[in-house]
Amino acid sequence: MSKSNNVYKDAYNRCLRLLDETRSLPSEPELGALLGVSRTTVRSILARMEETGLIAWNKRAKTVLR
């Protein structure tokens, strides 16, 4: 497994925990700083969460669905 894939998976899992604990997510820049990843990675994480039905995301606002 590549290092970038590990970074993504780790950040994704931490984002899931954050979502579970707070029921909300901060802005993309704040989330990137919190997770230690780029906004590109944050957007990939948010897109994946939207695909799986965890959030509704319109590139500005995020709504927690589960």
Secondary structure, 3 states (H helix, E strand, C coil): CCHHHHHHHHHHHHHHHHHHHHCCCCCHHHHHHHHCCCHHHHHHHHHHHHHCCCEEECCCCEEECC
